[in-house]
């Protein structure tokens, strides 16, 4: 009798403890629309990748001293416009189009400038519409070897 009672209690415990079902957490968030809006450059770090231990240097003052670079992105149209393209050190051209490497889980963005230059940039953080900062990393290669990277941090305006 005790064995049957123990068996019933064990079975009751096993079948009585079911996890709650998954609940809807809201609509699916489109990760490619967070880039939409106006962005101003805040920080730039250059990293020498040829050294045994890569070394970085903050060169933000060169980019932000008098007239910081400003870029407007239109996520729906897939275009961007550099507000002040005459700024020294502008690698982004005057305007162009952009696309993400994977619309579902983007980790990089490709900028195609009006001057027909293609910039493959890594996203250092995925930008949501609520995020105040965006990070992009541009790596330059020579003879198939990466030799320098530029880390750009933009603030949403």
N, C-alpha and C positions, 0 to 999 in steps of 0.2 A: 504494500500500500504506500509506504514511504517513497519507494522508487517511482511509482506512478505519479505521486504528488510532485516530486522533484522534477520529473520529466515534463509535467504540465506547466510548472512554474518556469522552467527553462524555455519551453516552447512559447509560452505567453510573453516572456521577456524578449525573445528574439523577434516575434512578429508584432509585438506591441510598440516597439521603438523603431518607427519608420521616419526617415528624414523628411522634412517638409519639402514639397515640390519647389522647383525653381519659379521665382516670381519675375515678372517683367520688370526690367530695370529702366525702361524708357525707350525712346526711339534710337535707332542706330545712328551713331555720330559719324559724320563724314570728316575724316581726318585731313582732307585736302582743302577744306574751306577756311581753316584757321589762319592761313597766310594772307587772307584778304585784308586789305587796309593799307595804311601808311606806316612806314618804318624808317627810323633814323638810326644811323650807325652810332654805337656807343663805345665799343671796344674792338681793338684789332690786336691779335697776337700773331707774330711770325715765328715759325719753328723751323730750324735747320735740321733736316732729316738725314743729313750725310754724316753727322757725328755719331760715334758709338752709342752715346746716350743723347737722344735728340734734345736740343736746347731751345727754349722759347724766349721771346722778348716782346714786351708790351710796346707797341708802336701806335697806340690810340691817339696820342697827341697830334701826330701827323694828320690823322683823318678827322679829328674832332675840333681842332684848334679854332678855326674861324668859321667855316661854312660846312658843317657835317653833311655827309652824303645822305640823301633821302630817296626812298624808293616806294612807289605805290604799286601794290599788287592787286589785280582783279582776278579772283579765283574762278568766277563763272566764265569769263572770256579766256582765261589762261594767258594773260598778258601782264607785263610790268612796264613801268615808266620811271626812269631816273629823273627826279625833279630838278636836280642841279648836276648835270653830267660833266660840267667843267671842273669839278673838284679834283684836286691832285690825288693820284692813286686809285682812281675809279676803274675797277676791273669789270664793271657791269654794263658798260656801253651806255647808250642813250635810252633804249627801250628794247622790247623784244617779247618773246613768248617763253613760257615755262611749262614743264610737265614733271610729274613725280614718277619715280621708278616703279612704284607699286601703289596704286590709288587706295588699296585697302589698308596697307601697313607701310606707308612711305618712310624711307630712310635716306633718300637722296632726291635732289631736285636738279633738273637739267635746264639751264637758262640758255636760250638761243637768242643772241643779240641781233639787233637790226644790222650790225656790221658783219654778220655771218660768223661770229665766234661762238663756240659752244663751251659753256662752263658746266662741268659736272661737279656739283657741290653736295657734300654730305650734310645731312641735317644733324646738328649736334643735340638738338632736342626737337621733338615733334611739336608743332605749333597748333594749339587749339585756339578757338576764338576768344577764350578768356585769358590766355597767356599774354603777359606784358613784354616778354622777351622772345627773340628768335635767334638761333645760332646756326651759322653756315660755315662749312670748312671747305676751302679750295686748295687742292694739292696739285702742285706742278711737277711734271716729270721731264727728265732729259735722258735720252738713250734708254728708255724703258725703265728707268729708276726714279722713284720719287726723291726729290731733293729739297723741297720747301713746301710748307703748308701755311695758309693764312686762315686764322680763325676769326670770323666776324660775329659780333654780337650786336643785334639791333633791338631798339626799344620801340614798342608800338606808340604811335602818335595819334 
